[in-house]
Amino acid sequence: MAASGLQAQLEVHLETPKAAYLQYSQIPFTICLKNIGGEEIALASAAESPWLELLVQSRDGMLIRPEKKFSPPDKKLKIGESAVLPVDLAAYFLVRELGGYQARASVRLPSGQTLLTEPLDFLVGRGEVIWTQTRGEGMERRVYSLLKFYEDPNVGLYLRVEVPEKNIVYPSRRLGPYLPLTKPAVEFDAQNHLHLLYQTAAGVHRMTVVSEDGQMLREETRQEGAEKPRIRKEPSGEVVIEGGNVILPNSLRERLSTLQARIGAVVPPGEKN
């Protein structure tokens, strides 16, 4: 999805990768700039007046006030040069109510003129909770939930962590694509880290480890072999994954192939540089 604005010397393009986002999740937008004029453009903020502002409103026209100040870095664009600025709208605006919204970018040019992009629509929707569990007591009680969210044409798996007594809801973290043929397997280790094993595609499973506040600690992808990957908790509290074949990232495959060639080892077919 995209919306743009155009003036004699600067083109501004506002983009977002999806039409809908899960409630409490990140809402990534990108502001794309291009100097189409005949001289260099210096975009700089002055005092309390930033050169770039973001405007968000609900579908009924109500303007959403920012909860946090957005301070864009100064930019210089040579003739024909482009630049992109990624931003998470959810970090600056409380767009948590379900429904439709519009976002626009406003750019103040060195001449003092303002360039406003066309509005870009997006939705905030509610996912389906497929697992939830409470851990801890009192003020530190945490509620962990896994949600699936339809992202046309796929399904995404999200983790949400809440601390009800402190009125804290951590941003819902997208774990990745999810094939909802089986429910995710879940275990907590001795450090209270959450271990998840879920299917991302036919014959492919992902293991994800997250901290108490939902921060990603480790990931691993496994292809089904003679046995499907499975999760198991040891009496010591350690959580292990058994079965399947670990799929290495391409960059790691390349490094391993180079090392094997140097020591004279046989490089498996399909992994030669």
Beta strands, then each sheet from edge to edge (+ up, - down):
strand 1: 2-6
strand 2: 10-15
strand 3: 20-22
strand 4: 28-35
strand 5: 41-43
strand 6: 52-58
strand 7: 75-77
strand 8: 82-88
strand 9: 99-108
strand 10: 114-116
strand 11: 120-125
strand 12: 128-135
strand 13: 142-151
strand 14: 154-163
strand 15: 168-169
strand 16: 173-177
strand 17: 185-188
strand 18: 194-201
strand 19: 204-210
strand 20: 216-223
strand 21: 230-233
strand 22: 239-242
strand 23: 245-246
sheet 1: 1+ 2- 4+ 8-
sheet 2: 3+ 11+ 9- 6+
sheet 3: 3+ 11+ 9- 10+
sheet 4: 5+ 7-
sheet 5: 12+ 13- 14+ 15-
sheet 6: 12+ 13- 14+ 16-
sheet 7: 17+ 18- 19+ 20- 23+
sheet 8: 21+ 22-
end
